[in-house]
Each structure stands twice: as C-alpha cells, then as structure tokens.
C-alpha cells in the first residue's frame, strides 16, 4: 500500500493517538505462496483466494472455463521465476511497527 510506504505516515497517527516509542522497521524476505510446490499449484491457490479470485467473481467470469484457464496460464507464467527447490517463494516487504502506551 503506497499510502504507508513512508515510515512517518505510519508513525504520525500512532503518536497522535497517544502511543509512545513508535518504531517502524523494514521487514523483507521471501514468502511461501500457499505452500505450493510449483508454479501451477501456486497459481491455482491464488485463483481460489484473494484479489484474483475476487476479480474473476466480480467480472462475472469465475465459472467461465476458458477465461479461468487464460488467467491461470498468465499467473503460472508470472510465478515461474519464483519456483525453486523449496517451492514457490516470492519476495515481500512490510513494516514491523511497535509502540507503547
């Protein structure tokens, strides 16, 4: 979420709410994509949950086998570069935020 890309955008409202010792530290690493062993399994997982599933449902094409297969193929292709001996692992970045009352 771009709105919280800068630590001060997280720190300010917490401080304004009366919290002290607000610390914002970057957290980066690799995240398993649904525990998938390969790109196909990861793509199928992502089409069952989250934004991809919702987009298909809202577009009214969730049950359309042809559309679903095209989306699945595109997702599989995009995930191939993250597949390795430890399964499908994609990079992530987040903030680890701590504060005290």
C-alpha positions as CSV (number, residue, x, y, z in Angstrom):
1,X,0.0,0.0,0.0
2,X,1.7,3.1,-1.2
3,X,0.0,5.3,1.4
4,X,2.0,3.7,4.2
5,X,5.3,3.4,2.2
6,X,6.9,6.1,4.3
7,X,7.5,5.4,8.0
8,X,6.3,8.8,9.1
9,X,2.9,8.1,7.5
10,X,2.6,5.2,10.0
11,X,4.3,6.9,12.9
12,X,2.3,10.2,12.9
13,X,-1.2,8.8,13.6
14,X,0.1,6.4,16.2
15,X,1.8,9.2,18.0
16,X,-1.2,11.4,17.7
17,X,-3.3,8.6,19.3
18,X,-1.1,8.8,22.4
19,X,1.3,6.0,21.7
20,X,5.0,6.4,22.5
21,X,8.2,4.8,21.5
22,X,6.8,4.2,18.0
23,X,9.3,2.2,16.0
24,X,8.9,1.4,12.3
25,X,11.4,-1.1,10.9
26,X,11.5,-2.5,7.4
27,X,10.9,-6.3,7.1
28,X,11.8,-8.1,3.9
29,X,12.1,-11.7,2.9
30,X,10.6,-14.5,0.9
31,X,7.1,-15.8,1.5
32,X,5.8,-19.2,0.5
33,X,2.9,-18.8,-1.9
34,X,0.3,-21.0,-0.4
35,X,2.8,-23.7,0.4
36,X,2.9,-24.5,-3.3
37,X,5.5,-26.9,-4.7
38,X,5.4,-25.5,-8.2
39,X,4.0,-22.5,-10.2
40,X,0.9,-24.3,-11.3
41,X,-0.1,-25.2,-7.7
42,X,0.7,-21.6,-6.6
43,X,-1.4,-20.1,-9.5
44,X,-4.3,-22.4,-8.6
45,X,-4.0,-21.3,-5.0
46,X,-4.1,-17.6,-5.9
47,X,-7.1,-18.1,-8.1
48,X,-9.0,-19.6,-5.1
49,X,-8.4,-16.7,-2.7
50,X,-7.5,-13.1,-2.6
51,X,-7.7,-10.4,-5.3
52,X,-7.6,-12.7,-8.3
53,X,-10.5,-14.8,-7.1
54,X,-12.5,-11.7,-6.3
55,X,-11.7,-10.1,-9.7
56,X,-12.9,-13.2,-11.5
57,X,-16.1,-13.2,-9.4
58,X,-16.8,-9.5,-9.8
59,X,-16.2,-9.7,-13.6
60,X,-18.8,-12.5,-13.7
61,X,-16.4,-14.9,-15.3
62,X,-15.5,-17.1,-12.3
63,X,-17.2,-20.1,-13.9
64,X,-16.1,-19.4,-17.5
65,X,-13.6,-22.2,-18.0
66,X,-11.8,-20.5,-21.0
67,X,-11.3,-17.2,-19.1
68,X,-10.2,-19.0,-16.0
69,X,-7.7,-21.1,-17.9
70,X,-6.2,-18.0,-19.6
71,X,-5.9,-16.3,-16.2
72,X,-4.4,-19.4,-14.7
73,X,-1.8,-19.6,-17.5
74,X,-0.8,-16.0,-17.0
75,X,-0.5,-16.4,-13.3
76,X,1.5,-19.6,-13.7
77,X,3.9,-17.9,-16.2
78,X,4.3,-14.9,-13.8
79,X,5.1,-17.3,-10.8
80,X,7.6,-19.5,-12.7
81,X,10.5,-17.2,-11.7
82,X,9.8,-17.7,-8.0
83,X,9.7,-21.5,-8.2
84,X,12.6,-23.4,-6.8
85,X,13.6,-26.4,-4.8
86,X,11.9,-25.0,-1.7
87,X,8.6,-24.5,-3.6
88,X,7.2,-21.1,-4.8
89,X,8.6,-18.3,-2.7
90,X,8.0,-14.6,-3.6
91,X,9.7,-11.6,-2.1
92,X,7.7,-9.4,0.3
93,X,8.3,-6.1,2.1
94,X,6.4,-4.8,5.1
95,X,6.9,-2.6,8.1
96,X,7.2,-4.1,11.6
97,X,5.6,-1.5,13.8
98,X,5.9,-1.4,17.6
99,X,4.6,1.2,20.1
100,X,3.9,1.6,23.8
101,X,1.0,3.2,25.7
